[in-house]
Amino acid sequence: MSFLADRLSRIKPSPTIAVTSKARALKAAGRDVIGLGAGEPDFDTPENIRAAGIRAIEGGQTRYTDVDGTPELKKAICAKFLRENGLTYTPDQVTVGVGGKQVLYNALMATLNAGDEVIIPAPYWVSYPDMVLLAEGTPVSVACPAENGFKLQPADLEAAITPKTKWLILNSPSNPTGAAYTADELKALGAVLLRHAHVYIMTDDMYEHLVYDDFKFTTIAQVVPELYDRTLTVNGVSKSYSMTGWRIGYAAGPKALIKAMGVIQSQSTSNPTSISQAAAVEALNGPQDFIKERAAVFQKRRDLVVSMLNQATGLHCPNPEGAFYVYPSCAGTIGKTAPTGKVIETDEDFASELLEAEGVAVVHGAAFGLSPFFRISYATSTDVLEEACTRIQRFCGSLK
Ligand SMILES: Cc1ncc(COP(=O)(O)O)c(C=O)c1O
């Protein structure tokens, strides 16, 4: 009999964290490795936000706070939703957790009974299915192929809904594809959801500010107000404000749900770090100009990566609307032989042979539920991206 709980056998460690660790280990062993696996901006947290954190320490904001967020931070979050999304929330509709990840986890833990279904459009962020499984729910993955821009189609949503469906998880812009839904696309999904009053919507808007080519970000509770009462709008400071290490995420939604999420949090972590909360207040209330400037840098990198990957034999790279990922197809490399003599049969083979041959670490598409693809994070400098894409081109050219 194992000492470890059965629930561990249901889930796997995050494959994206695994790739990052593997790249780090190879580097430490002296290999020349470029890691394109990590999902975090390479920019530093802006100076005014860092200073607010320091002020919080010096000013003695170092004690427990309210479990699900300080009044100041909840106020700043309400102001953000109104200002940027036209959504009106009161502080008792807002919860703050240790990153967007904890907020999503709390919501699932607070609502799922064994066998409850959660619809997850694939490709998906790696944590959604495993968090559902940890909460004893059943992930229902719905394929969103490249021909559909990796976006959920209303008819496919309709077909996936059963009496057991509790949530639909939407993520726009998406990790791993960068695809983002237009207001019209959200309305079309909303029309389906309006016919199924028992389905709640968890929208993960973490990459809201990283959209390109004048794409206009919208969120479902905003464009389909009839769904406001059953939507949990999740966001955070990690990606938009380059604050991944500070661990602050938040959500707004129905009061009863928000309260239940706070109960879960009260028996796990209690409040998120007091200092990080003070810094997040400054992030949300302070100057916002740098967000656009940084997004412009990301757009240039996206253009570079998409163009260079489309010149690699056997790859095809769609041009995504947002986030800092691309999700190219490696279908044209399947069946070919790598320099080691191994035949590439899957996207996992592609990723591991690429790492072996050229020292470029990417995450294979199977980890995100749609093959044969791989994910590149372009949240790194232009020089490094150029070198990485050159190596990928060389690797693809070497396949026989
Ligand atoms: C789609 C998506 N949601 C949520 C998160 C979690 O964000 P946080 O670092 O705030 O927990 C991530 C981070 O990679 C993400 O990509």
The ligand as a MOL file (V3000), in Angstrom:
LIG
                    3D

  0  0  0     0  0            999 V3000
M  V30 BEGIN CTAB
M  V30 COUNTS 16 16 0 0 0
M  V30 BEGIN ATOM
M  V30 1 C -3.8640 30.9510 -18.6570 0
M  V30 2 C -3.2430 31.1200 -17.3350 0
M  V30 3 N -4.0200 31.2430 -16.2670 0
M  V30 4 C -3.5130 31.4140 -15.0450 0
M  V30 5 C -2.1590 31.4320 -14.8300 0
M  V30 6 C -1.6480 31.5690 -13.4240 0
M  V30 7 O -1.1900 32.8030 -13.1460 0
M  V30 8 P -0.5420 33.1280 -11.7450 0
M  V30 9 O 0.9260 33.1410 -11.9510 0
M  V30 10 O -1.0960 34.4520 -11.3740 0
M  V30 11 O -0.9430 32.0740 -10.7800 0
M  V30 12 C -1.2960 31.2860 -15.9140 0
M  V30 13 C 0.1670 31.2620 -15.7000 0
M  V30 14 O 0.9270 30.7090 -16.4490 0
M  V30 15 C -1.8500 31.1360 -17.1950 0
M  V30 16 O -1.0720 30.9870 -18.2680 0
M  V30 END ATOM
M  V30 BEGIN BOND
M  V30 1 1 1 2
M  V30 2 1 2 3
M  V30 3 2 2 15
M  V30 4 2 3 4
M  V30 5 1 4 5
M  V30 6 1 5 6
M  V30 7 2 5 12
M  V30 8 1 6 7
M  V30 9 1 7 8
M  V30 10 2 8 9
M  V30 11 1 8 10
M  V30 12 1 8 11
M  V30 13 1 12 13
M  V30 14 1 12 15
M  V30 15 2 13 14
M  V30 16 1 15 16
M  V30 END BOND
M  V30 END CTAB
M  END
